Structure formats: structure tokens, C-alpha cells
Amino acid sequence: LTLLARDQDALYEHFQKSKDRFAKAYFETFLEKGIGSLCLTEDIINPKMWGLYADKSRGFAIGFDSSHAFFSKAWWPNSTFFYMLPVKYGASHEHPYVFDENAILQGFDCIWTKGAEWAEQKEWRVSIDGLENVVSTNKKGVVPVPVEAIKQVILGGRADSVLILKAKKFCQGNKLVLKKIYPDNKAYALKLEDIDTS
């Protein structure tokens, strides 16, 4: 796979001959290199995102400061592969692998490619290698995030009193903004409102 990656035509031809075998080798290589991805969204008031990824709005979201060094190559000196890019949404998810001769990553585009049916998620992904050097817990793939890289915490509309109390304490102790999602009955949508942490 490493040799094939140097020649995009050969990589494409190999992929066409055996997509399943290629995909397996591709993802095994990613696992060996310790490459991981952090998936983010631009749209914090998307009801579907809260339903899919925040326990049907009982959970919470973290608002990051994308200008913090954590989201730059400088934070990861042992990494040879670091990119933070928006996801590209195609006409179909049948062929998620993108082979574009002008592509920055020549064959790695599939990390940032999804079907058009997911476009409303407005997703960004941070992908990086060398994570085996920074994982500090027993949970594989868990990487510590500096509190300084966090701007706010957003509670789901169905968050219970225990979560609300914990979020208030966390935000108060770290001088972070706390917000909560509420239904906007006039617009049939969601809206954000500040929560007092004092």
C-alpha cells in the first residue's frame, strides 16, 4: 500500500480491481500508524445532530476554539500527518473514495468525504497520526484536550439536573460560557440561551 500510494494511477487501478481488499489494507495501515479523527460540526443548533450524537438531546456539546494551537500541526511535533479540513459531500456514498489528481492527500481524501445525504451536518474532521504517543488513558484513542482550547459547553434541551450541575461547576471553574439548547416554537427550530453559572 505504501508503494502504491506513491503512484496514484497504480493506486487507482489496484483499488478498481479489489475495492474490498484495498479498503481493508487502507484502514489496517491507518490503525498501525495510530491515525485518528476528531469529527466536528459547524451547526450546533441542528436538531438531527443532537438526536444522533447527543443521546437524543440529553447530552452536551463542546464548543472549541479552532484558533488554539491544539488544532495546528505545531501542537503535535511527533505527527507526520495532520490535517483539519471540511468534509466534502458527494452525489452518492456508493463510492466514498475520491481520487483527484489535484488532491492534497492523493488517495487519503476518503477521510474527508461523505455522501450528499449527510451534507446538513456541516462536518469538519481533524485527522492525525502518532496518537500512540499522546494517549494518556487506558481507553484506546482517547486524547487529552487542553481546557484552553474550549470556548463553551452547550447542554441538550433534555439534559437532566445532574448534568446541568456538573456543567455549571466545570464552566465556573474554568471560566467558560455555558449555554443550553431550547426549542424555538416560532421558527420550528432550536435556539441557544446562556445559563448563569454563578
C-alpha positions as CSV (number, residue, x, y, z in Angstrom):
1,L,0.0,0.0,0.0
2,T,2.8,2.4,0.8
3,L,4.5,1.8,-2.6
4,L,1.2,2.1,-4.4
5,A,0.4,5.4,-2.7
6,R,3.4,6.9,-4.4
7,D,1.8,6.3,-7.8
8,Q,-1.8,7.5,-7.9
9,D,-2.6,5.7,-11.2
10,A,-1.4,2.4,-9.8
11,L,-3.3,3.0,-6.6
12,Y,-6.5,3.7,-8.5
13,E,-6.0,0.7,-10.7
14,H,-5.4,-1.5,-7.7
15,F,-8.5,-0.1,-6.0
16,Q,-10.7,-0.8,-9.0
17,K,-9.5,-4.4,-9.1
18,S,-10.4,-5.1,-5.5
19,K,-12.1,-2.4,-3.5
20,D,-12.8,-4.5,-0.5
21,R,-9.2,-5.7,-0.3
22,F,-7.9,-2.1,-0.7
23,A,-10.2,-0.7,1.9
24,K,-9.2,-3.4,4.4
25,A,-5.4,-2.7,3.8
26,Y,-6.0,1.0,3.9
27,F,-7.7,1.0,7.3
28,E,-5.2,-1.5,8.7
29,T,-2.4,0.8,7.7
30,F,-4.3,3.7,9.5
31,L,-4.6,1.6,12.6
32,E,-0.9,0.6,12.5
33,K,0.1,4.3,12.2
34,G,-2.2,5.3,15.1
35,I,-4.2,7.7,12.9
36,G,-7.3,9.0,14.4
37,S,-10.0,11.5,13.5
38,L,-11.9,14.1,15.5
39,C,-15.3,14.9,13.9
40,L,-16.8,18.3,14.5
41,T,-19.8,20.3,13.2
42,E,-20.3,24.0,12.4
43,D,-24.0,23.8,13.1
44,I,-24.6,23.5,16.9
45,I,-28.4,24.0,16.6
46,N,-29.0,21.2,14.1
47,P,-31.8,19.0,15.7
48,K,-30.6,15.9,13.9
49,M,-27.1,16.2,15.3
50,W,-28.5,16.4,18.8
51,G,-30.7,13.4,18.1
52,L,-27.9,11.3,16.6
53,Y,-24.8,12.2,18.7
54,A,-26.1,13.6,22.0
55,D,-28.4,10.9,23.3
56,K,-31.5,12.5,21.8
57,S,-30.6,15.9,23.3
58,R,-29.9,14.5,26.8
59,G,-26.2,15.0,26.4
60,F,-23.9,18.0,25.7
61,A,-21.6,19.5,23.1
62,I,-18.3,21.2,23.4
63,G,-17.6,24.4,21.5
64,F,-13.9,24.5,20.6
65,D,-11.6,27.5,19.7
66,S,-10.3,26.4,16.4
67,S,-7.6,29.0,16.5
68,H,-6.0,27.3,19.5
69,A,-2.6,25.6,18.9
70,F,-4.2,22.2,19.7
71,F,-5.8,22.4,16.2
72,S,-2.5,23.1,14.5
73,K,0.5,20.9,13.4
74,A,2.7,22.8,16.0
75,W,0.9,21.1,18.9
76,W,1.8,17.6,17.5
77,P,5.6,17.5,17.0
78,N,5.7,13.7,16.5
79,S,3.0,13.8,13.9
80,T,3.8,13.5,10.2
81,F,0.2,13.6,9.1
82,F,-2.1,16.4,10.4
83,Y,-5.0,18.0,8.6
84,M,-8.1,19.9,9.7
85,L,-10.4,20.1,6.7
86,P,-14.1,20.4,6.0
87,V,-15.8,17.3,4.8
88,K,-16.7,17.2,1.1
89,Y,-20.1,15.8,0.3
90,G,-20.6,13.9,-2.9
91,A,-23.6,12.9,-5.0
92,S,-23.5,9.4,-3.8
93,H,-21.9,7.5,-0.9
94,E,-21.6,4.4,-3.1
95,H,-18.0,5.3,-3.9
96,P,-16.6,7.3,-1.0
97,Y,-13.0,7.1,-2.2
98,V,-12.0,10.2,-4.1
99,F,-9.1,10.0,-6.5
100,D,-8.4,13.5,-7.8
101,E,-5.0,14.3,-9.4
102,N,-5.1,17.7,-7.8
103,A,-6.0,16.3,-4.3
104,I,-3.7,17.4,-1.5
105,L,-3.6,14.0,0.1
106,Q,-3.7,11.8,-3.1
107,G,-5.9,8.9,-2.0
108,F,-6.5,9.9,1.6
109,D,-9.4,12.1,0.6
110,C,-11.9,9.4,1.7
111,I,-11.2,10.6,5.3
112,W,-13.0,13.8,4.4
113,T,-15.6,12.5,2.0
114,K,-19.3,11.6,2.7
115,G,-22.5,11.1,0.8
116,A,-24.7,14.1,-0.1
117,E,-27.3,12.8,2.3
118,W,-25.1,13.9,5.2
119,A,-24.4,17.5,3.9
120,E,-26.5,19.2,6.5
121,Q,-24.1,18.0,9.2
122,K,-21.6,20.6,8.1
123,E,-18.8,18.5,9.4
124,W,-15.1,19.1,9.8
125,R,-12.5,16.5,10.6
126,V,-9.1,16.7,12.3
127,S,-7.0,13.7,11.3
128,I,-3.6,13.0,12.8
129,D,-1.1,10.2,13.2
130,G,1.2,9.3,16.1
131,L,-1.6,9.2,18.6
132,E,0.0,6.2,20.4
133,N,2.5,8.8,21.8
134,V,-0.1,11.0,23.4
135,V,-2.9,8.7,24.6
136,S,-2.9,9.0,28.4
137,T,-5.7,6.7,29.4
138,N,-6.5,3.1,29.2
139,K,-9.2,3.9,26.6
140,K,-7.8,3.4,23.1
141,G,-8.0,6.6,21.1
142,V,-8.7,9.0,24.0
143,V,-6.5,12.1,23.7
144,P,-6.4,14.8,26.3
145,V,-7.7,18.2,25.2
146,P,-6.4,21.3,26.9
147,V,-9.2,23.3,28.6
148,E,-7.8,26.4,27.0
149,A,-9.0,25.0,23.6
150,I,-12.6,25.0,24.8
151,K,-14.8,28.1,24.5
152,Q,-18.1,26.9,25.7
153,V,-20.3,23.9,26.8
154,I,-23.7,23.5,25.3
155,L,-26.3,21.4,27.1
156,G,-29.0,19.5,25.2
157,G,-32.6,20.5,25.7
158,R,-33.3,17.3,27.7
159,A,-30.2,17.4,29.9
160,D,-31.1,16.3,33.5
161,S,-30.3,18.2,36.7
162,V,-27.2,16.2,37.5
163,L,-25.6,17.0,34.1
164,I,-26.6,20.7,34.4
165,L,-25.0,20.9,37.9
166,K,-21.8,19.3,36.7
167,A,-21.6,21.5,33.6
168,K,-22.1,24.6,35.8
169,K,-19.3,23.6,38.1
170,F,-17.0,22.8,35.2
171,C,-17.7,26.1,33.4
172,Q,-17.5,28.2,36.5
173,G,-14.1,26.6,37.5
174,N,-12.7,27.1,34.0
175,K,-14.3,30.4,33.2
176,L,-16.2,29.0,30.3
177,V,-19.5,30.0,28.7
178,L,-22.4,27.6,29.4
179,K,-25.4,27.5,27.0
180,K,-28.4,25.3,26.5
181,I,-30.5,24.3,23.5
182,Y,-34.2,25.3,23.6
183,P,-36.9,24.8,21.1
184,D,-37.8,28.0,19.2
185,N,-41.5,27.4,18.7
186,K,-41.9,30.4,16.4
187,A,-39.4,29.2,13.9
188,Y,-39.8,25.4,14.5
189,A,-36.1,25.2,15.2
190,L,-33.6,25.2,18.0
191,K,-32.1,28.2,19.7
192,L,-29.2,28.8,22.2
193,E,-29.6,30.5,25.5
194,D,-27.0,31.4,28.1
195,I,-27.1,29.7,31.5
196,D,-25.9,31.6,34.6
197,T,-23.0,29.6,36.3
198,S,-22.7,31.8,39.4
